[in-house]
């Protein structure tokens, strides 16, 4: 029993009249991983095989394979032929297996060698389809908090995460043998997902620990979908491919939540980090003072607003001018930061003012401290007067070609064309 490719042009609109049975997948919706093939328009007048048995596929019947479908012809419980190519295929009980590999090419040879061709057709023949599309939207959630050591906070945090992941079948024959329950017409991913979900969550814990060891901040996890997918593939794919014939395709995290202790710790560390900046700390101090005056002005008890302001003044005096001292400290640190940030700018300006004297010395001022030579004046464009860059051949402002002129290396005087001595100091050219 095998398959022969049937030309689509020979079938046309009278497909059901030309062949005894036409079989196709009818339940390949989103989330369906496997379905059984059924006869098209069974019982209609156009179907000439109305008396045929549902457990037998008549010789000469047509099997239709759509895009991203893997079709298997099963005889007596054994896979006798398959096709991963889209098109029409004619059942021939007198032919050997054709094995239309389609997109898989030679990748299914090892899987096929694990099964034997049954030869003579038996009493029960069926067609099954495996969904080769990405199976998306498989939900996951951690029932218990996951431990995550965050190097940024230097603390052990606890989180829960929720999201979805997707899988893709890579070995349809192995997937059919190991992951699909027998005697089932249609299988959704939810029907077989419980075991795989438990394994996924176990691997997720290992991956979270790995990302923690690599120093990824806990708040960055939602944006690390690609890295998480890569880690999950490295953790699960080898086992899932080998045992069940599918792999993790993508992982998406929809939300991350922390337990109360982790939230409290994160807020305290963030506040401390904010107040370590003198600019932000001064803003906090001034905001606190303004808030205190605002609250005092709205106080209706205890002597009214005037009493509140008097109490606030006494409180500030009793505190020894803490707010004023804090502001002074903040301003001092801000000035120190500004001075430190200005140092590289000044150093950069000094570096830009340096020039190389003809005697080899590196000079910052206008005259060389080694030989007394004056700093060469920047050349200017004869047309527009703009300063020219070193070794420039054209003016950057107007595009005028630069006429090269020789100057005396000693006094920087312009030399006449062909001069052998400087007309100003007598230095030999």
C-alpha positions as a Markdown table, in Angstrom:
| # | Residue | x | y | z |
|---|---|---|---|---|
| 1 | Unk | 0.0 | 0.0 | 0.0 |
| 2 | Unk | 1.5 | 3.3 | -1.0 |
| 3 | Unk | 0.9 | 6.7 | -2.5 |
| 4 | Unk | 1.1 | 8.1 | -6.1 |
| 5 | Unk | 1.1 | 11.8 | -6.8 |
| 6 | Unk | -2.0 | 12.8 | -8.6 |
| 7 | Unk | -1.9 | 15.9 | -11.0 |
| 8 | Unk | -4.2 | 18.6 | -9.8 |
| 9 | Unk | -5.2 | 19.4 | -13.4 |
| 10 | Unk | -6.7 | 15.9 | -13.8 |
| 11 | Unk | -8.9 | 16.4 | -10.8 |
| 12 | Unk | -10.4 | 19.8 | -11.3 |
| 13 | Unk | -14.0 | 20.4 | -10.1 |
| 14 | Unk | -15.1 | 16.8 | -10.6 |
| 15 | Unk | -12.7 | 15.3 | -8.0 |
| 16 | Unk | -15.4 | 13.4 | -6.1 |
| 17 | Unk | -16.8 | 11.9 | -9.3 |
| 18 | Unk | -13.4 | 10.8 | -10.7 |
| 19 | Unk | -12.1 | 9.0 | -7.5 |
| 20 | Unk | -13.9 | 6.7 | -5.1 |
| 21 | Unk | -12.9 | 8.6 | -1.9 |
| 22 | Unk | -11.5 | 12.0 | -1.2 |
| 23 | Unk | -9.9 | 12.3 | 2.2 |
| 24 | Unk | -8.7 | 15.5 | 3.9 |
| 25 | Unk | -8.1 | 17.0 | 7.4 |
| 26 | Unk | -11.2 | 18.7 | 8.7 |
| 27 | Unk | -10.3 | 19.7 | 12.3 |
| 28 | Unk | -7.0 | 21.5 | 11.9 |
| 29 | Unk | -7.9 | 24.7 | 13.8 |
| 30 | Unk | -5.7 | 26.8 | 16.1 |
| 31 | Unk | -4.3 | 24.6 | 18.9 |
| 32 | Unk | -5.0 | 21.3 | 17.2 |
| 33 | Unk | -1.8 | 19.2 | 16.9 |
| 34 | Unk | -3.3 | 16.1 | 15.3 |
| 35 | Unk | -6.6 | 15.1 | 13.6 |
| 36 | Unk | -7.9 | 12.1 | 11.7 |
| 37 | Unk | -8.6 | 12.3 | 7.9 |
| 38 | Unk | -12.2 | 12.1 | 6.9 |
| 39 | Unk | -14.0 | 11.6 | 3.6 |
| 40 | Unk | -15.2 | 14.7 | 1.8 |
| 41 | Unk | -19.0 | 14.9 | 1.2 |
| 42 | Unk | -19.5 | 11.4 | 2.4 |
| 43 | Unk | -23.2 | 10.3 | 1.7 |
| 44 | Unk | -23.8 | 12.9 | -1.1 |
| 45 | Unk | -25.0 | 11.8 | -4.5 |
| 46 | Unk | -21.7 | 13.0 | -6.1 |
| 47 | Unk | -19.8 | 10.5 | -4.0 |
| 48 | Unk | -19.9 | 7.1 | -5.8 |
| 49 | Unk | -18.5 | 5.2 | -2.8 |
| 50 | Unk | -21.5 | 5.6 | -0.4 |
| 51 | Unk | -21.4 | 2.0 | 0.6 |
| 52 | Unk | -17.7 | 1.8 | 1.5 |
| 53 | Unk | -16.5 | 1.0 | 5.0 |
| 54 | Unk | -15.1 | 3.9 | 7.1 |
| 55 | Unk | -12.2 | 1.6 | 8.2 |
| 56 | Unk | -11.0 | 0.9 | 4.7 |
| 57 | Unk | -9.5 | 3.2 | 2.2 |
| 58 | Unk | -10.5 | 2.1 | -1.3 |
| 59 | Unk | -7.7 | 1.5 | -3.8 |
| 60 | Unk | -7.5 | 4.6 | -6.0 |
| 61 | Unk | -8.8 | 7.0 | -3.4 |
| 62 | Unk | -7.4 | 10.5 | -3.2 |
| 63 | Unk | -5.7 | 12.0 | -0.1 |
| 64 | Unk | -5.4 | 15.8 | 0.0 |
| 65 | Unk | -2.5 | 17.3 | 2.0 |
| 66 | Unk | -2.5 | 21.1 | 2.7 |
| 67 | Unk | 0.3 | 23.5 | 3.6 |
| 68 | Unk | 2.0 | 22.8 | 6.9 |
| 69 | Unk | 0.4 | 19.4 | 7.3 |
| 70 | Unk | 2.1 | 16.0 | 7.7 |
| 71 | Unk | 0.0 | 13.2 | 6.4 |
| 72 | Unk | 0.4 | 9.5 | 7.5 |
| 73 | Unk | -1.2 | 6.5 | 6.0 |
| 74 | Unk | -1.8 | 3.9 | 8.7 |
| 75 | Unk | -2.6 | 0.3 | 7.9 |
| 76 | Unk | -3.4 | -2.1 | 10.8 |
| 77 | Unk | -1.8 | 0.3 | 13.3 |
| 78 | Unk | 1.4 | 0.6 | 11.3 |
| 79 | Unk | 2.6 | 3.7 | 9.4 |
| 80 | Unk | 2.9 | 2.5 | 5.8 |
| 81 | Unk | 3.5 | 5.8 | 4.0 |
| 82 | Unk | 3.5 | 9.5 | 4.6 |
| 83 | Unk | 3.9 | 12.8 | 2.8 |
| 84 | Unk | 5.0 | 16.3 | 3.9 |
| 85 | Unk | 4.4 | 17.7 | 0.5 |
| 86 | Unk | 1.1 | 19.6 | -0.2 |
| 87 | Unk | -1.0 | 18.2 | -3.0 |
| 88 | Unk | -3.2 | 15.3 | -4.1 |
| 89 | Unk | -2.0 | 11.7 | -3.6 |
| 90 | Unk | -3.6 | 8.5 | -5.0 |
| 91 | Unk | -3.7 | 5.4 | -2.8 |
| 92 | Unk | -2.3 | 2.4 | -4.6 |
| 93 | Unk | -2.5 | -1.0 | -2.8 |
| 94 | Unk | 0.0 | -2.5 | -5.2 |
| 95 | Unk | 2.8 | 0.0 | -4.8 |
| 96 | Unk | 5.7 | 0.3 | -2.3 |
| 97 | Unk | 5.9 | 3.3 | 0.0 |
| 98 | Unk | 6.5 | 6.5 | -1.9 |
| 99 | Unk | 7.6 | 8.6 | 1.1 |
| 100 | Unk | 7.0 | 12.2 | 0.0 |
| 101 | Unk | 9.3 | 14.1 | 2.4 |
| 102 | Unk | 8.5 | 17.6 | 1.4 |
| 103 | Unk | 10.2 | 20.2 | 3.6 |
| 104 | Unk | 11.8 | 17.4 | 5.8 |
| 105 | Unk | 13.8 | 15.8 | 2.9 |
| 106 | Unk | 16.3 | 13.4 | 4.5 |
| 107 | Unk | 15.6 | 14.4 | 8.1 |
| 108 | Unk | 12.9 | 11.7 | 8.5 |
| 109 | Unk | 15.0 | 8.8 | 7.2 |
| 110 | Unk | 16.2 | 7.9 | 10.7 |
| 111 | Unk | 12.6 | 8.0 | 12.1 |
| 112 | Unk | 11.3 | 6.0 | 9.1 |
| 113 | Unk | 13.9 | 3.3 | 9.6 |
| 114 | Unk | 12.5 | 2.7 | 13.1 |
| 115 | Unk | 9.2 | 1.5 | 11.5 |
| 116 | Unk | 8.7 | -1.4 | 9.0 |
| 117 | Unk | 6.5 | -1.3 | 5.9 |
| 118 | Unk | 3.5 | -3.7 | 6.6 |
| 119 | Unk | 3.1 | -4.9 | 3.0 |
| 120 | Unk | -0.3 | -6.4 | 2.5 |
| 121 | Unk | -3.2 | -4.2 | 3.6 |
| 122 | Unk | -5.0 | -5.4 | 6.7 |
| 123 | Unk | -8.5 | -4.8 | 7.9 |
| 124 | Unk | -8.2 | -1.2 | 9.2 |
| 125 | Unk | -6.8 | 1.7 | 7.3 |
| 126 | Unk | -6.7 | 5.3 | 8.5 |
| 127 | Unk | -5.2 | 8.7 | 7.6 |
| 128 | Unk | -3.8 | 11.0 | 10.3 |
| 129 | Unk | -2.6 | 14.6 | 9.9 |
| 130 | Unk | 0.0 | 16.3 | 12.2 |
| 131 | Unk | 0.0 | 20.1 | 12.4 |
| 132 | Unk | 3.4 | 21.5 | 11.4 |
| 133 | Unk | 2.6 | 25.1 | 12.1 |
| 134 | Unk | 3.8 | 26.8 | 15.3 |
| 135 | Unk | 1.5 | 25.9 | 18.1 |
| 136 | Unk | 1.1 | 29.2 | 19.9 |
| 137 | Unk | -0.6 | 30.6 | 23.0 |
| 138 | Unk | 0.3 | 27.8 | 25.4 |
| 139 | Unk | -0.2 | 29.5 | 28.8 |
| 140 | Unk | 2.1 | 29.0 | 31.8 |
| 141 | Unk | 2.3 | 30.4 | 35.3 |
| 142 | Unk | 4.4 | 29.7 | 38.3 |
| 143 | Unk | 2.3 | 28.3 | 41.2 |
| 144 | Unk | 5.1 | 29.0 | 43.7 |
| 145 | Unk | 7.5 | 32.0 | 43.9 |
| 146 | Unk | 10.8 | 31.5 | 42.1 |
| 147 | Unk | 14.0 | 32.5 | 43.8 |
| 148 | Unk | 16.1 | 35.1 | 42.0 |
| 149 | Unk | 19.4 | 36.6 | 43.3 |
| 150 | Unk | 19.7 | 40.1 | 41.9 |
| 151 | Unk | 23.3 | 41.4 | 41.8 |
| 152 | Unk | 22.0 | 45.0 | 41.5 |
| 153 | Unk | 20.1 | 44.8 | 44.7 |
| 154 | Unk | 22.5 | 42.2 | 46.2 |
| 155 | Unk | 19.5 | 40.3 | 47.6 |
| 156 | Unk | 17.5 | 37.1 | 47.1 |
| 157 | Unk | 14.2 | 38.1 | 45.7 |
| 158 | Unk | 11.1 | 36.0 | 45.0 |
| 159 | Unk | 8.9 | 36.4 | 41.9 |
| 160 | Unk | 6.0 | 34.9 | 40.1 |
| 161 | Unk | 5.8 | 35.0 | 36.3 |
| 162 | Unk | 3.0 | 34.4 | 33.8 |
| 163 | Unk | 3.1 | 34.2 | 30.0 |
| 164 | Unk | 2.8 | 32.0 | 27.0 |
| 165 | Unk | 5.1 | 29.8 | 25.0 |
| 166 | Unk | 4.9 | 28.0 | 21.6 |
| 167 | Unk | 6.2 | 24.7 | 20.2 |
| 168 | Unk | 6.8 | 23.3 | 16.8 |
| 169 | Unk | 6.8 | 19.7 | 15.7 |
| 170 | Unk | 10.2 | 18.7 | 14.2 |
| 171 | Unk | 9.8 | 14.9 | 13.9 |
| 172 | Unk | 6.1 | 14.2 | 13.1 |
| 173 | Unk | 6.5 | 10.4 | 13.2 |
| 174 | Unk | 8.1 | 10.4 | 16.6 |
| 175 | Unk | 5.6 | 12.9 | 17.8 |
| 176 | Unk | 2.7 | 10.7 | 16.6 |
| 177 | Unk | 4.2 | 7.6 | 18.3 |
| 178 | Unk | 5.2 | 9.1 | 21.7 |
| 179 | Unk | 3.0 | 12.2 | 22.3 |
| 180 | Unk | -0.4 | 11.4 | 20.7 |
| 181 | Unk | -2.9 | 9.1 | 22.6 |
| 182 | Unk | -4.2 | 6.2 | 20.5 |
| 183 | Unk | -7.8 | 5.9 | 19.2 |
| 184 | Unk | -8.3 | 9.7 | 19.2 |
| 185 | Unk | -9.7 | 11.5 | 16.3 |
| 186 | Unk | -8.7 | 15.0 | 17.3 |
| 187 | Unk | -6.0 | 16.1 | 19.8 |
| 188 | Unk | -5.6 | 19.7 | 21.1 |
| 189 | Unk | -2.5 | 20.9 | 22.8 |
| 190 | Unk | -4.4 | 21.2 | 26.1 |
| 191 | Unk | -5.2 | 17.4 | 26.0 |
| 192 | Unk | -1.5 | 16.5 | 26.2 |
| 193 | Unk | 0.0 | 19.6 | 27.8 |
| 194 | Unk | 0.0 | 18.9 | 31.6 |
| 195 | Unk | 3.2 | 16.8 | 31.6 |
| 196 | Unk | 5.0 | 19.2 | 29.3 |
| 197 | Unk | 3.9 | 22.2 | 31.3 |
| 198 | Unk | 5.4 | 20.7 | 34.5 |
| 199 | Unk | 8.6 | 20.0 | 32.6 |
| 200 | Unk | 8.5 | 23.6 | 31.2 |
| 201 | Unk | 8.1 | 25.2 | 34.7 |
| 202 | Unk | 10.9 | 23.0 | 36.0 |
| 203 | Unk | 13.2 | 24.2 | 33.2 |
| 204 | Unk | 12.0 | 27.8 | 33.7 |
| 205 | Unk | 13.3 | 27.7 | 37.3 |
| 206 | Unk | 16.7 | 26.5 | 36.0 |
| 207 | Unk | 16.7 | 29.2 | 33.3 |
| 208 | Unk | 15.8 | 32.0 | 35.8 |
| 209 | Unk | 18.7 | 30.9 | 38.0 |
| 210 | Unk | 21.0 | 31.0 | 34.9 |
| 211 | Unk | 19.9 | 34.5 | 34.0 |
| 212 | Unk | 20.4 | 35.5 | 37.6 |
| 213 | Unk | 24.0 | 34.2 | 37.5 |
| 214 | Unk | 24.6 | 36.2 | 34.3 |
| 215 | Unk | 23.8 | 39.4 | 36.2 |
| 216 | Unk | 20.5 | 40.3 | 34.5 |
| 217 | Unk | 18.4 | 42.7 | 36.6 |
| 218 | Unk | 15.1 | 41.3 | 37.7 |
| 219 | Unk | 13.2 | 44.3 | 36.4 |
| 220 | Unk | 14.7 | 43.6 | 32.9 |
| 221 | Unk | 13.2 | 40.1 | 32.6 |
| 222 | Unk | 10.0 | 41.1 | 30.7 |
| 223 | Unk | 12.2 | 42.5 | 27.9 |
| 224 | Unk | 14.3 | 39.4 | 27.7 |
| 225 | Unk | 11.9 | 37.3 | 25.7 |
| 226 | Unk | 14.4 | 36.3 | 23.1 |
| 227 | Unk | 17.1 | 35.5 | 25.6 |
| 228 | Unk | 14.6 | 33.5 | 27.6 |
| 229 | Unk | 13.5 | 31.6 | 24.5 |
| 230 | Unk | 17.2 | 30.8 | 23.8 |
| 231 | Unk | 17.8 | 29.5 | 27.3 |
| 232 | Unk | 14.6 | 27.4 | 27.3 |
| 233 | Unk | 15.6 | 25.9 | 24.0 |
| 234 | Unk | 19.0 | 25.0 | 25.3 |
| 235 | Unk | 17.4 | 23.4 | 28.4 |
| 236 | Unk | 14.5 | 21.6 | 26.9 |
| 237 | Unk | 15.0 | 21.1 | 23.2 |
| 238 | Unk | 17.5 | 18.2 | 23.3 |
| 239 | Unk | 15.2 | 16.2 | 25.6 |
| 240 | Unk | 11.9 | 17.1 | 23.9 |
| 241 | Unk | 13.3 | 16.5 | 20.4 |
| 242 | Unk | 14.8 | 13.2 | 21.3 |
| 243 | Unk | 11.8 | 11.8 | 23.2 |
| 244 | Unk | 8.8 | 13.5 | 21.6 |
| 245 | Unk | 9.8 | 15.1 | 18.4 |
| 246 | Unk | 9.0 | 18.8 | 19.1 |
| 247 | Unk | 10.9 | 21.9 | 20.4 |
| 248 | Unk | 10.3 | 25.2 | 22.1 |
| 249 | Unk | 9.8 | 27.9 | 19.5 |
| 250 | Unk | 9.2 | 31.1 | 21.5 |
| 251 | Unk | 8.6 | 32.3 | 25.1 |
| 252 | Unk | 6.7 | 35.5 | 26.0 |
| 253 | Unk | 6.4 | 36.9 | 29.5 |
| 254 | Unk | 3.3 | 38.9 | 30.1 |
| 255 | Unk | 3.8 | 39.8 | 33.7 |
| 256 | Unk | 6.2 | 39.5 | 36.7 |
| 257 | Unk | 5.0 | 40.0 | 40.3 |
| 258 | Unk | 7.0 | 40.1 | 43.5 |
| 259 | Unk | 6.1 | 39.0 | 47.0 |
| 260 | Unk | 5.6 | 41.7 | 49.7 |
| 261 | Unk | 9.1 | 41.4 | 51.2 |
| 262 | Unk | 10.7 | 41.7 | 47.7 |
| 263 | Unk | 8.6 | 44.7 | 46.9 |
| 264 | Unk | 9.6 | 46.4 | 50.2 |
| 265 | Unk | 13.3 | 45.7 | 49.6 |
| 266 | Unk | 13.2 | 47.0 | 46.0 |
| 267 | Unk | 11.5 | 50.2 | 47.0 |
| 268 | Unk | 13.9 | 50.8 | 49.9 |
| 269 | Unk | 16.9 | 50.2 | 47.6 |
| 270 | Unk | 15.6 | 52.4 | 44.9 |
| 271 | Unk | 14.9 | 55.2 | 47.3 |
| 272 | Unk | 18.4 | 55.0 | 48.8 |
| 273 | Unk | 19.9 | 55.0 | 45.3 |
| 274 | Unk | 17.9 | 58.1 | 44.4 |
| 275 | Unk | 18.9 | 60.0 | 47.6 |
| 276 | Unk | 22.6 | 59.2 | 46.9 |
| 277 | Unk | 22.5 | 61.8 | 44.1 |
| 278 | Unk | 22.9 | 65.3 | 45.7 |
| 279 | Unk | 20.7 | 66.9 | 43.0 |
| 280 | Unk | 17.8 | 64.5 | 43.7 |
| 281 | Unk | 18.4 | 64.7 | 47.4 |
| 282 | Unk | 18.2 | 68.5 | 47.4 |
| 283 | Unk | 15.0 | 68.3 | 45.4 |
| 284 | Unk | 13.6 | 65.9 | 48.0 |
| 285 | Unk | 14.6 | 68.3 | 50.9 |
| 286 | Unk | 13.1 | 71.4 | 49.2 |
| 287 | Unk | 9.9 | 69.4 | 48.4 |
| 288 | Unk | 9.7 | 68.3 | 52.0 |
| 289 | Unk | 9.9 | 71.9 | 53.2 |
| 290 | Unk | 7.3 | 73.0 | 50.8 |
| 291 | Unk | 5.0 | 70.2 | 51.8 |
| 292 | Unk | 5.5 | 71.1 | 55.4 |
| 293 | Unk | 4.4 | 74.7 | 54.8 |
| 294 | Unk | 1.5 | 73.5 | 52.7 |
| 295 | Unk | 0.3 | 71.2 | 55.5 |
| 296 | Unk | 0.8 | 73.9 | 58.1 |
| 297 | Unk | -1.3 | 76.3 | 56.0 |
| 298 | Unk | -4.2 | 73.9 | 55.8 |
| 299 | Unk | -4.1 | 73.0 | 59.5 |
| 300 | Unk | -7.5 | 73.9 | 61.1 |
| 301 | Unk | -6.8 | 72.8 | 64.7 |
| 302 | Unk | -4.2 | 73.6 | 67.3 |
| 303 | Unk | -4.4 | 77.3 | 67.0 |
| 304 | Unk | -5.0 | 77.5 | 63.3 |
| 305 | Unk | -2.5 | 78.2 | 60.6 |
| 306 | Unk | -0.5 | 80.7 | 62.6 |
| 307 | Unk | -0.1 | 78.3 | 65.4 |
| 308 | Unk | 1.0 | 75.6 | 63.0 |
| 309 | Unk | 3.6 | 77.9 | 61.4 |
| 310 | Unk | 4.9 | 78.8 | 64.9 |
| 311 | Unk | 5.1 | 75.2 | 65.8 |
| 312 | Unk | 6.9 | 74.4 | 62.6 |
| 313 | Unk | 9.4 | 77.3 | 63.2 |
| 314 | Unk | 10.0 | 76.0 | 66.8 |
| 315 | Unk | 10.5 | 72.5 | 65.4 |
| 316 | Unk | 13.0 | 73.6 | 62.8 |
| 317 | Unk | 14.9 | 75.5 | 65.5 |
| 318 | Unk | 14.8 | 72.5 | 67.8 |
| 319 | Unk | 16.2 | 70.4 | 64.9 |
| 320 | Unk | 19.2 | 72.7 | 64.8 |
| 321 | Unk | 18.6 | 73.9 | 61.3 |
| 322 | Unk | 18.8 | 70.3 | 59.9 |
| 323 | Unk | 17.2 | 71.3 | 56.6 |
| 324 | Unk | 19.6 | 74.2 | 56.1 |
| 325 | Unk | 22.6 | 72.0 | 56.9 |
| 326 | Unk | 21.3 | 69.3 | 54.6 |
| 327 | Unk | 20.9 | 71.8 | 51.7 |
| 328 | Unk | 24.5 | 73.1 | 52.3 |
| 329 | Unk | 25.9 | 69.6 | 52.2 |
| 330 | Unk | 23.9 | 68.9 | 49.0 |
| 331 | Unk | 25.1 | 72.1 | 47.3 |
| 332 | Unk | 28.7 | 71.4 | 48.3 |
| 333 | Unk | 28.5 | 67.9 | 46.7 |
| 334 | Unk | 26.8 | 69.3 | 43.6 |
| 335 | Unk | 29.6 | 71.8 | 43.2 |
| 336 | Unk | 32.1 | 69.1 | 43.7 |
| 337 | Unk | 30.4 | 67.0 | 41.0 |
| 338 | Unk | 30.4 | 70.0 | 38.6 |
| 339 | Unk | 34.1 | 70.6 | 39.2 |
| 340 | Unk | 34.9 | 67.0 | 38.6 |
| 341 | Unk | 32.8 | 66.9 | 35.4 |
| 342 | Unk | 34.5 | 70.1 | 34.2 |
| 343 | Unk | 38.0 | 68.7 | 34.6 |
| 344 | Unk | 37.9 | 66.5 | 31.5 |
| 345 | Unk | 36.5 | 69.4 | 29.5 |
| 346 | Unk | 39.5 | 71.6 | 30.6 |
| 347 | Unk | 41.9 | 68.8 | 29.9 |
| 348 | Unk | 40.4 | 68.4 | 26.5 |
| 349 | Unk | 40.7 | 72.1 | 25.8 |
| 350 | Unk | 44.3 | 72.0 | 26.8 |
| 351 | Unk | 44.9 | 69.1 | 24.5 |
| 352 | Unk | 43.3 | 71.0 | 21.7 |
| 353 | Unk | 45.5 | 74.1 | 22.4 |
| 354 | Unk | 48.7 | 72.0 | 22.1 |
| 355 | Unk | 50.9 | 72.2 | 19.0 |
| 356 | Unk | 54.1 | 70.6 | 17.8 |
| 357 | Unk | 57.1 | 72.8 | 17.4 |
| 358 | Unk | 59.6 | 72.3 | 14.6 |
| 359 | Unk | 62.2 | 71.4 | 17.3 |
| 360 | Unk | 60.1 | 68.4 | 18.4 |
| 361 | Unk | 58.7 | 69.8 | 21.6 |
| 362 | Unk | 55.0 | 69.7 | 22.5 |
| 363 | Unk | 53.9 | 73.2 | 23.4 |
| 364 | Unk | 50.7 | 74.6 | 25.0 |
| 365 | Unk | 51.4 | 78.4 | 25.0 |
| 366 | Unk | 52.1 | 80.8 | 22.1 |
| 367 | Unk | 55.9 | 80.3 | 22.2 |
| 368 | Unk | 58.0 | 77.2 | 22.5 |
| 369 | Unk | 59.8 | 76.9 | 25.8 |
| 370 | Unk | 62.7 | 75.0 | 24.2 |
| 371 | Unk | 63.6 | 77.1 | 21.2 |
| 372 | Unk | 61.4 | 80.2 | 21.6 |
| 373 | Unk | 59.7 | 79.7 | 18.2 |
| 374 | Unk | 56.2 | 81.3 | 17.9 |
| 375 | Unk | 53.2 | 79.2 | 17.5 |
| 376 | Unk | 52.3 | 79.1 | 13.7 |
| 377 | Unk | 49.3 | 81.1 | 12.9 |
| 378 | Unk | 46.4 | 79.1 | 11.4 |
| 379 | Unk | 46.2 | 79.6 | 7.6 |
| 380 | Unk | 43.2 | 81.5 | 6.3 |
| 381 | Unk | 41.3 | 81.3 | 3.1 |
| 382 | Unk | 42.4 | 84.0 | 0.7 |
| 383 | Unk | 38.8 | 84.3 | -0.6 |
| 384 | Unk | 36.5 | 84.3 | 2.5 |
| 385 | Unk | 39.0 | 84.6 | 5.4 |
| 386 | Unk | 37.9 | 81.4 | 7.2 |
| 387 | Unk | 40.5 | 79.4 | 9.1 |
| 388 | Unk | 41.7 | 76.4 | 7.2 |
| 389 | Unk | 42.2 | 73.0 | 8.6 |
| 390 | Unk | 45.6 | 71.5 | 8.7 |
| 391 | Unk | 46.8 | 70.3 | 5.3 |
| 392 | Unk | 43.5 | 71.4 | 3.8 |
| 393 | Unk | 43.4 | 71.6 | 0.0 |
| 394 | Unk | 40.1 | 73.4 | -0.2 |
| 395 | Unk | 38.3 | 75.9 | 2.0 |
| 396 | Unk | 35.6 | 74.3 | 4.1 |
| 397 | Unk | 33.4 | 77.4 | 3.9 |
| 398 | Unk | 33.6 | 78.5 | 0.2 |
| 399 | Unk | 35.4 | 75.7 | -1.5 |
| 400 | Unk | 38.3 | 77.8 | -2.8 |
| 401 | Unk | 41.4 | 75.9 | -3.6 |
| 402 | Unk | 44.2 | 76.5 | -1.1 |
| 403 | Unk | 47.4 | 77.8 | -2.5 |
| 404 | Unk | 50.2 | 76.3 | -0.4 |
| 405 | Unk | 52.7 | 78.9 | 0.9 |
| 406 | Unk | 56.1 | 78.2 | 2.5 |
| 407 | Unk | 56.9 | 79.9 | 5.8 |
| 408 | Unk | 60.1 | 80.3 | 7.7 |
| 409 | Unk | 60.5 | 77.6 | 10.3 |
| 410 | Unk | 62.2 | 80.1 | 12.7 |
| 411 | Unk | 60.1 | 83.2 | 12.5 |
| 412 | Unk | 57.1 | 81.9 | 10.6 |
| 413 | Unk | 57.5 | 84.7 | 7.9 |
| 414 | Unk | 56.1 | 84.0 | 4.5 |
| 415 | Unk | 58.8 | 83.1 | 2.0 |
| 416 | Unk | 58.9 | 84.3 | -1.6 |
| 417 | Unk | 58.7 | 81.6 | -4.2 |
| 418 | Unk | 62.1 | 80.0 | -4.8 |
| 419 | Unk | 63.7 | 81.8 | -1.8 |
| 420 | Unk | 66.7 | 80.1 | -0.2 |
| 421 | Unk | 66.9 | 82.4 | 2.8 |
| 422 | Unk | 64.3 | 84.1 | 5.0 |
| 423 | Unk | 64.0 | 87.7 | 4.2 |
| 424 | Unk | 63.1 | 88.5 | 7.8 |
| 425 | Unk | 65.6 | 86.6 | 9.9 |
| 426 | Unk | 68.1 | 85.2 | 7.4 |
| 427 | Unk | 67.4 | 81.6 | 8.3 |
| 428 | Unk | 68.3 | 79.1 | 5.5 |
| 429 | Unk | 65.2 | 77.5 | 4.0 |
